[in-house]
Amino acid sequence: MPKARITNTLRRLLKLIPTGRLTDKFFLLTIFVYAHKRLPSKGSGLFNDYLYFLKTSGELLDILRQYTSDKVYLKSFVAERLGQDATLPHSEVYDDVSQITIDELPKPCVLKPAHGSGSVVFVDADQGHLTEGDVNKLQIALATSPYTTAREANYKHLRRRIVCEPMLSSGAATKDYKVFCYRGEPKAIQVDSERHSDHKRKIYTATWQPIDISYNFPVGEREPAPDNLHLMLDMARKLSSEFEFVRVDFFIDGVKVYVAELTHCPESAHGRFETREAERRFSSLIFR
C-alpha cells in the first residue's frame, strides 16, 4: 500500500479515538512512533523527544501557554513586554464566517484562525467577495483546532475564532522568521519562504550561520541576515523568558519587526529531519 494511503488511513483511525488524558497519550505515542520510527526517550537529547514529553507532561495546560496560543490574547501579552507596535493590530474578530462582510474589511488584509495555524486567506484591496474556496478554508479552520488534530493541549480550551489583520506589503510571499528559544535564549532561527506556493525552509544558528539540514520541507536558499536581526533576537529573549522552551515567530516588513505568534510545540513533535544525525545536529543547537 502506498505510504500516502497508509498515512491517510492512520489519520482517519486516530480521529476515532476519543479525547481524554489517557486516550490523548495513546494518540500521541502512536503518531510519534509512526512519524519517527522510534519510541520517545527522555535521555535521547533529541528535539522531537523533548517536545513529546512536553506535550504529555501537562505543561502545555499552563495558563500562560494557553493564553499566548491565542493570536488575539497574544497581542496583550506582547504589548505588556514590548509595546503596542510589536504586533499587527486586529480590526475584527469573528465567531462565524457568516459575520464577515467583505466591504467592511480594511483591505488589503488577511483572515486567519486565532486558535490555530495555517488556513490564511488573503483579501486584496480590490477584491469584491470571498471565493468559495476562501469560505470553505475558514469554515474548516473554525471546525478544527490543533487539539483535535494533534492533541496539543494548549489549544484545547481556546475559543474558535477568525481574526482580521492588515496584509503586509509582501502579501502571500511574506517570509516567516521563527526563533527557537531555550531557557530564555535564542538558539536557532528557521526561515520559511513561499509558504503558500512551494514551501521552503532554511535553518540558521542564532548568529546567522546556515545549517544545511532538511526539517519537514525542502531546504531554502541561503540569504543574508536581516538588518534587524539583533532587534528580533532581543524581542525573542524578552518574550521567551517565562518558558523553558518556546518558538517566537516573526514577520519582517521593511524596518519593522512584528511578533506573529508563540509556538509551544513546533510541528506538534512530528517534524521530520532527513536523518537521525540531522536531528542530533539541530538538537545540539537548541540544548547545548
Long-range contacts (C-beta under 8 A, 24 or more apart in sequence): 7-34, 10-34, 19-147, 19-148, 19-151, 24-56, 24-151, 24-153, 25-56, 27-151, 28-52, 28-55, 28-56, 28-151, 28-269, 31-150, 31-270, 32-269, 32-270, 35-269, 35-270, 35-272, 36-270, 36-272, 45-280, 45-283, 45-284, 45-287, 46-276, 46-279, 46-280, 46-283, 47-271, 47-279, 47-282, 47-283, 47-286, 47-287, 48-269, 48-270, 48-271, 48-279, 50-245, 50-283, 50-286, 50-287, 51-265, 51-266, 51-268, 51-269, 52-269, 54-245, 54-264, 54-265, 54-269, 55-151, 55-152, 55-153, 55-265, 55-268, 55-269, 58-153, 60-152, 60-153, 60-154, 60-264, 60-265, 61-153, 61-154, 61-156, 62-154, 64-242, 64-243, 65-154, 65-243, 65-264, 66-154, 66-155, 66-156, 66-157, 66-158, 68-262, 68-264, 69-115, 69-154, 69-155, 69-158, 69-261, 69-262, 69-264, 70-114, 70-115, 70-158, 70-159, 71-112, 71-113, 71-114, 71-115, 71-163, 71-261, 72-114, 72-161, 72-163, 74-259, 74-261, 74-262, 77-239, 77-262, 78-239, 78-259, 81-238, 81-239, 82-235, 82-238, 82-239, 82-259, 85-256, 86-235, 86-257, 86-258, 86-259, 87-258, 87-259, 87-260, 88-165, 88-166, 88-168, 88-251, 88-258, 88-260, 89-165, 89-166, 90-163, 90-164, 90-165, 91-164, 91-165, 91-166, 92-163, 92-164, 93-161, 93-162, 93-163, 93-164, 94-161, 94-162, 94-163, 94-164, 95-159, 95-160, 95-161, 95-162, 96-142, 97-135, 97-138, 97-139, 97-142, 97-162, 100-130, 100-138, 100-162, 100-164, 102-127, 102-128, 102-129, 102-130, 105-164, 106-164, 106-166, 108-166, 108-167, 108-171, 109-164, 109-165, 109-166, 109-167, 110-164, 110-165, 110-166, 110-167, 111-138, 111-162, 111-163, 111-164, 112-141, 112-162, 112-163, 112-165, 113-138, 113-141, 113-142, 113-145, 113-160, 113-161, 113-162, 113-163, 114-158, 114-159, 114-161, 114-162, 114-163, 115-145, 115-155, 115-158, 115-159, 115-160, 115-161, 116-141, 116-144, 116-145, 116-146, 116-155, 117-146, 117-261, 117-263, 120-196, 122-167, 122-171, 122-172, 123-167, 138-162, 146-268, 150-268, 150-270, 152-264, 152-265, 152-268, 154-264, 154-265, 168-251, 168-253, 168-258, 169-253, 169-254, 170-253, 172-196, 172-197, 174-251, 174-253, 175-251, 175-252, 176-249, 176-250, 176-251, 176-260, 177-226, 177-232, 177-249, 177-250, 177-251, 177-252, 178-247, 178-248, 178-249, 178-250, 178-263, 178-266, 179-206, 179-232, 179-233, 179-236, 179-240, 179-247, 179-248, 179-249, 179-250, 180-245, 180-247, 180-266, 180-285, 180-286, 181-236, 181-237, 181-239, 181-240, 181-243, 181-245, 181-246, 181-247, 181-248, 182-244, 182-245, 182-286, 182-287, 183-244, 183-245, 184-237, 184-240, 184-241, 185-237, 185-240, 186-233, 186-236, 186-237, 186-240, 187-285, 187-286, 187-287, 187-288, 188-282, 188-285, 188-286, 190-215, 190-247, 191-220, 191-223, 192-217, 192-220, 193-220, 193-221, 194-220, 203-282, 205-285, 206-233, 211-281, 211-282, 211-285, 213-273, 213-274, 213-278, 213-281, 213-282, 214-273, 214-274, 214-278, 215-271, 215-272, 215-273, 215-278, 215-282, 216-267, 216-271, 216-272, 226-252, 227-255, 228-252, 228-255, 228-257, 231-257, 232-257, 235-259, 245-286
